[in-house]
Structure formats: structure tokens, C-alpha cells
Amino acid sequence: MMERKSAALGNGTTISYLERPGGTEPLVLLHGLTDSAKTYEPLAGRIDERFRVHALDFRGHGLSDKPDSLYDTDAYADDVRHFIREVIGAPVLLEGHSLGGAVSVQVGATAPELVTGLVLEDPPLYFVNDLNEVYRALFEGIVVMATTLQDGSQSPDDWFEVMANAPDPYSGKPGIETMGEARIRLRLESIGQMKPKALRDAIDGSLQWDTDLVLGNIQSPVTLLWGDPAIGAVMTAAEVESASSILERCRAIQAAEVGHLIHDQAPEVWLDAINGWQV
């Protein structure tokens, strides 16, 4: 069972998070763009008991503050650095999915003393610099969803019907088959809580960075999880090879037959990376 808590950070942001008490080794989980900490709840009971688990809602997401300032990687990383220093007070194993992976890299590069290691789940290390048309259209649609859910012009049930019947852009199967009702409902909840500006800023390029330069500053060991680009993973084999050549200590693991959502679609691979972690 995870407990809902919040922390008013020294940078002025209040971050909401889920915590699984117990354990001696701190583990911080960072979700993807448009998601929330609740994406990790189904896995919390299967994470090794040696870990004390913290799953954060990013600013602009979940129940955390939603300021009107720019939503870029620096702002997200600043919150995480403050959280580790002020709430945990010790170096952490930092796991990040998608946006969370990019933020994890920024934290590891700028504050190596705060991390014991990084587990990066299909992070958009190069993707954010060249957003493809499939994801651009998806993000534009999610901006509309978030806006209409929050102004009341569309209900969660209205959007559930759309998501349940919309074909997956890679498999062509309807969403109800690829995601299932529970996951669609959870996604609608997180989208309804997300500040649309957070996604609009990302579409407009706020997350772009000099990837190789930042990767070169990582000192900690890294586990890089990636899926199949043919079904939605954002990292390609060439990008994995490039990142692995720059990172001094990198173990790359491909999850077969899954796309971007490895912790959802291949939980055993994800759990093995976390539970088997050794510095």
C-alpha cells in the first residue's frame, strides 16, 4: 500500500507523491509526460522490500502544483533535486519512464552526488529533438482532451469511448484491446489532472537538449530499458548504441514485443531491472 503525501520544496513548488514506507534504500520513480505517480501503484507491492519507494507527480501533473512558468527539463529536474535533498536526504536509485527518464539523466548529470544509479525506461534521449508525426498528433489530441475534461465540455465517459475505439497507430487494434478498461480510466484521470501548458510547451520544443553533452556528464551506472520502435518505442537501436557508447557504465536491455510502456506491458522486465539492481 502506498501513502499519499506532499512536500513544499525550497524552490517554491509543492510536489505530491506516493510513498511505500519501510526499506532502507531510497528509490524514486518518475512518470512520463501526461501521466502521474499512480502509474506505479500496481507494481509497488512487487518491488523488493529493501527499497523505500517514492513515486512523484511532476509539476503540472497529478496533484502537484501547476504553475504558469515554462515546463522544461530544467524545471522538472530542479524539483527532483530539491525533493531528494529535502525529503529523502540521501542518494537514491532514480527510475524514470519517458519524460521521467530524460529528467533522471538531467539530475544524474547535474547532481551526481544525489544518485546511486539510473534506470531509464525508453527515455526520449534524442526523440524530443525530432518529434515524429505520430507522437505530435497524439500530443495535440491529448491537449484537447485535457482542456475539455477540465472545462467540462467533455466527460471522462465521452473520452473513454473515443480511446476504447480508436485504433492503435502501430497495431491498428482498438484501444480497449491494447490498453484495457482500467488503464484507459487511469490515463483519463491523469490527463484530466495535467496542466495542458505542460504538454503544449513540450510540443513547442521546451524539452530539447544537447543529449550527448549531457550524457557525457553521467557518472553513475545506468540500466537502459528499451522496446520495439515498430510498435511505439521511442529509442531506436542506433540511439541505444550511441547512448551506450557515451555512458561509462551502461547496461542496455530490450523488452521484446512491447513499445513505449515497458512497466505496463512487460512488468517482469521492469521489475527485474529494479529488484536486481546492484551498484
C-alpha positions in Angstrom: 0.0 0.0 0.0 1.3 3.4 -1.0 0.5 6.5 1.1 -0.3 9.9 -0.5 1.9 12.7 0.8 3.1 16.2 -0.3 6.2 18.2 0.2 6.6 22.0 0.0 10.1 22.3 -1.6 12.6 25.1 -1.1 12.2 26.3 -4.7 8.5 27.1 -4.0 6.9 24.1 -5.7 4.7 21.7 -3.7 5.1 18.1 -5.0 2.6 15.4 -4.3 3.9 11.9 -4.1 3.1 8.3 -3.2 5.4 6.5 -0.7 5.7 2.9 0.3 7.2 3.0 3.8 9.9 0.7 5.0 13.1 -0.4 3.4 16.5 1.3 3.7 17.4 2.0 0.1 15.6 5.0 -1.4 14.0 4.5 -4.8 12.4 7.4 -6.7 10.1 6.8 -9.6 9.4 9.4 -12.2 6.5 9.0 -14.6 6.1 10.1 -18.2 4.6 13.2 -19.8 0.7 13.3 -19.3 0.9 10.5 -16.7 1.1 10.5 -12.8 2.6 8.7 -9.9 -0.4 6.3 -9.9 1.0 4.5 -12.9 3.4 2.7 -10.5 0.8 1.7 -7.9 0.1 -1.8 -9.5 3.8 -2.6 -9.2 4.6 -1.2 -5.7 3.8 -4.5 -3.9 6.3 -6.4 -6.1 9.3 -4.1 -5.7 11.9 -5.6 -3.4 11.3 -4.8 0.3 14.8 -3.3 0.6 13.6 -0.2 -1.2 11.8 2.7 0.3 9.7 3.8 -2.7 8.7 7.3 -3.6 6.7 7.9 -6.8 6.4 11.6 -7.6 3.8 13.6 -9.5 5.7 16.0 -11.7 4.8 19.7 -11.5 1.8 20.3 -13.8 0.7 16.7 -13.3 -1.3 14.7 -10.8 -1.9 16.5 -7.6 1.3 18.6 -7.7 1.5 22.4 -8.2 0.7 23.6 -11.7 2.5 26.9 -12.1 2.2 29.0 -15.3 6.0 29.0 -15.8 7.8 27.2 -18.6 7.7 23.4 -18.4 11.2 22.3 -19.4 13.6 19.6 -18.3 15.5 22.1 -16.1 12.3 22.9 -14.1 11.3 19.3 -13.6 14.9 18.3 -12.6 15.1 21.2 -10.1 12.0 19.8 -8.3 13.6 16.3 -8.2 16.9 17.6 -6.8 15.1 19.6 -4.1 12.9 16.6 -3.3 15.9 14.2 -2.9 17.8 16.7 -0.7 14.9 17.9 1.4 12.6 14.9 1.7 15.0 11.9 1.4 18.3 13.3 2.5 20.4 10.5 0.9 21.4 9.4 -2.6 18.7 7.4 -4.5 18.2 4.9 -7.2 16.4 7.1 -9.8 14.0 5.4 -12.2 12.3 7.3 -15.0 9.9 6.5 -17.7 9.8 8.6 -20.9 10.0 12.2 -19.7 11.0 10.8 -16.3 14.0 9.2 -18.0 15.1 12.5 -19.5 14.7 14.2 -16.1 16.6 11.4 -14.4 19.5 12.0 -16.8 19.5 15.7 -16.1 19.5 15.0 -12.3 22.3 12.5 -12.7 24.4 14.9 -14.8 23.9 18.0 -12.7 23.9 16.4 -9.2 25.8 13.1 -9.3 26.0 13.1 -5.5 22.3 12.6 -5.3 22.1 9.3 -7.3 23.4 5.8 -6.8 22.2 4.8 -10.3 19.7 5.4 -13.1 17.1 3.1 -14.6 15.9 4.7 -17.8 12.7 3.3 -19.3 12.5 4.1 -23.0 13.7 7.6 -22.4 13.3 10.1 -25.3 17.0 11.0 -25.3 17.0 12.0 -28.9 13.3 11.8 -29.7 12.4 15.2 -28.1 14.7 16.9 -30.6 12.9 15.4 -33.5 9.3 14.7 -32.5 7.7 12.3 -35.1 4.3 13.0 -36.6 2.6 10.1 -34.8 3.5 11.4 -31.4 3.0 15.0 -32.4 -0.6 14.2 -33.4 -1.1 12.2 -30.3 0.1 15.0 -28.1 -2.1 17.6 -29.9 -5.0 15.3 -29.2 -4.2 15.0 -25.5 -4.0 18.8 -25.2 -7.6 18.9 -26.4 -8.6 16.0 -24.1 -7.1 17.7 -21.0 -8.7 21.1 -21.9 -12.2 19.7 -22.5 -12.0 17.5 -19.4 -11.1 20.4 -17.3 -13.7 22.9 -18.7 -16.4 20.3 -18.6 -17.3 20.3 -22.3 -16.4 16.6 -22.5 -16.8 14.0 -19.8 -14.4 11.1 -18.9 -17.1 8.7 -20.3 -17.1 10.6 -23.6 -13.4 10.3 -23.9 -13.4 6.7 -22.7 -15.5 5.8 -25.8 -13.0 7.6 -28.0 -10.0 5.9 -26.5 -11.6 2.5 -26.3 -12.5 2.5 -30.0 -9.6 4.5 -31.5 -7.1 2.2 -33.4 -3.6 2.0 -32.1 -1.3 3.8 -34.6 1.1 0.9 -34.7 -1.0 -2.3 -34.4 -4.4 -1.0 -35.6 -6.1 -2.7 -32.7 -8.7 -0.7 -30.8 -7.6 0.9 -27.5 -9.8 -1.4 -25.4 -7.7 -4.4 -26.7 -4.3 -2.8 -26.3 -4.9 -1.0 -23.0 -7.9 -2.5 -21.3 -10.6 -0.5 -19.4 -8.6 0.0 -16.2 -5.6 1.5 -17.9 -7.7 3.8 -20.1 -9.6 5.0 -17.0 -6.3 5.7 -15.2 -4.9 7.6 -18.3 -8.0 9.7 -18.4 -7.7 10.6 -14.8 -4.0 11.7 -15.3 -4.8 13.6 -18.4 -7.7 15.3 -16.6 -5.3 16.4 -13.9 -2.5 17.6 -16.2 -2.0 21.3 -17.0 -2.3 21.5 -20.8 0.5 24.0 -20.9 2.9 21.3 -19.7 2.3 19.3 -22.9 2.0 22.4 -25.2 5.4 23.5 -24.0 6.8 20.1 -24.9 5.3 20.2 -28.3 6.8 23.6 -28.9 10.3 22.3 -28.0 10.8 23.0 -24.3 12.3 19.6 -23.7 15.0 19.8 -26.4 18.6 19.4 -25.2 22.2 18.6 -26.3 21.8 14.9 -25.5 25.3 13.6 -26.0 26.8 16.5 -24.0 24.5 15.8 -21.0 25.1 12.0 -21.2 28.8 12.6 -21.0 28.4 14.1 -17.6 26.7 10.9 -16.1 29.0 9.2 -13.6 26.6 6.6 -12.1 25.8 3.2 -13.5 22.8 3.2 -15.9 20.3 0.5 -16.9 18.7 1.4 -20.2 15.4 -0.3 -21.0 14.0 -0.1 -24.5 11.3 -1.7 -26.5 10.4 -2.2 -30.2 10.3 1.1 -32.3 8.0 -0.7 -34.7 5.3 -0.7 -32.1 5.8 2.6 -30.4 9.2 2.6 -28.5 10.9 6.0 -28.9 14.5 4.7 -28.8 16.0 3.1 -31.8 18.8 0.5 -31.9 21.2 3.1 -33.3 20.3 5.6 -30.5 20.7 2.9 -27.8 24.2 2.1 -29.3 25.1 5.8 -29.3 24.0 6.4 -25.7 25.7 3.2 -24.5 29.0 4.3 -26.1 28.9 7.6 -24.3 27.8 6.4 -20.9 30.7 4.9 -19.0 28.7 2.2 -17.2 25.6 1.3 -19.2 23.6 -2.0 -19.4 21.0 -1.9 -22.2 18.1 -4.4 -22.1 15.5 -4.7 -24.8 12.0 -5.8 -23.8 10.6 -7.9 -26.7 7.3 -7.3 -28.3 6.4 -4.1 -26.3 6.5 -0.5 -27.2 6.9 2.6 -25.0 5.1 1.4 -21.9 7.5 -1.2 -20.6 6.4 -1.1 -16.9 2.8 -1.7 -18.1 3.4 -4.2 -20.9 6.5 -6.0 -19.7 6.4 -5.6 -15.9 8.7 -8.6 -15.3 11.5 -6.9 -17.3 10.9 -3.7 -15.4 10.9 -5.4 -12.0 14.0 -7.5 -12.8 15.9 -4.2 -13.5 14.7 -2.7 -10.2 14.9 -5.7 -7.9 18.1 -6.9 -9.3 19.9 -3.6 -9.0 23.4 -3.7 -7.6 25.7 -0.7 -7.5 
